[in-house]
Amino acid sequence: MAKFNKKKSGELPAISTASLPDIVFMLLFFFMVATTMRDTTLKVENKLPYADQIEKLDKKDLIMYIYIGKPQEAFQGQFGTESRIQLNDKFADLVDIKAFIASERASKREELVPFLTVALKVDENANMGLVSDVKQELRKENALKINYTTKKGDISENR
Amino acid sequence: MAKRSAPEVNAGSMADIAFLLLIFFLVTTTIETDTGLNRRLPPIDDQEVEPPIIRQKNIFTVLINGKNQLMVEDELMELKDLRQAAVEFLDNGGGTGEEACSYCQGKKDPKSSDNPDKAIISLKNERETKYGTYISVQNELVAAYNQLRDRRATELYGTTLKEMEANYKDVNWIGNKDALKEKIERVKIEYPQKLSEVQ
């Protein structure tokens, strides 16, 4: 004889979910504001090293990004597993850096050109040989302000 | 006219729509890292300038080999000891007469650097060196300079250099910015960052 127990009086009432949309919207707006859509798709592995003596880069529009790292798995058949340079959306060679710097400079107002910074986003497993070559190339182009982009953390995490 | 009340729109699925958008943004968000170590590359000069003669004791050589081992002043060293060794070298102040360093607190070893202005750290790496190790070493060397500068700034003005620079950039900071800049410059001149990379 199924008999339902009568609800005990004093039980907690159900929590109102009426404010749930508000909470979700709040989160949504946070992410909408914090999102910066990547303007380049990464084709190389890019696990940045850690450092703690870092400075913040401001003026995002005055930064040229150079990515260096092993090609991602999808591209390894075509480009091998050695570290490569990526400029904008394409794999590039050392000789392309000259043109890249020139085009970046041409796209900025003339008075801003001296403030252009090159951010080197290099995978921590890359070899210094390629990085040195890139640096030498940058010196030739007189792009002397560089920034080794790193994550904030203790250097013991680099291995 | 007969007033017809508009039927109320059911807002029950609002949360679902918002969740959908939220998840979309969560997935596409990549919060870009925009921090790093700032460096300045030396310009290429075509003129054949005679390089200045630097005495061996004023050079602190750091070599990273292809197996990511550190050789500092011809001795093998662990990464964790590098910062202290660099601080000791820079702060040695072993010079006499005109080259003496009045604010150094080092051992004044005549075999080490004369004063921070003369002391040069020379960093050399091989092509096989891993970038992660290179950044670690760079970080430690910058840390050594920052440590000395902070110490000097605390001695002179009672605040750290980082704080002074933050104040200098802060628009709302009340105080004399020109005087502050002078203070910052003074600390930077007393411990100049002389880090040379061998090509």
Interface residues (C-beta under 8 A of the other chain):
Chain A: T17 L20 P21 V24 F25 L27 L28 F31 M32 A34 T35 T36 M37 R38 L48 P49 Y50 A51 D52 Q53 I54 E55 K56 L57 K60 I63 I68 T117 A119 V122 D123 E124 N125 A126 N127 M128 G129 V131 S132 K135 Q136 L138 R139 K140 N142 A143 L144 K145 I146 N147 Y148 T149 T150 K151 K152 I155 N158 R159
Chain B: A11 M14 A15 A18 F19 L21 L22 F25 L26 T28 T29 T30 I31 E32 T33 D34 T35 G36 L37 N38 R39 R40 L41 P42 P43 I44 I64 L79 N125 E126 R127 E128 T129 K130 Y131 G132 T133 Y134 I135 S136 Q138 N139 E140 V142 A143 N146 Q199
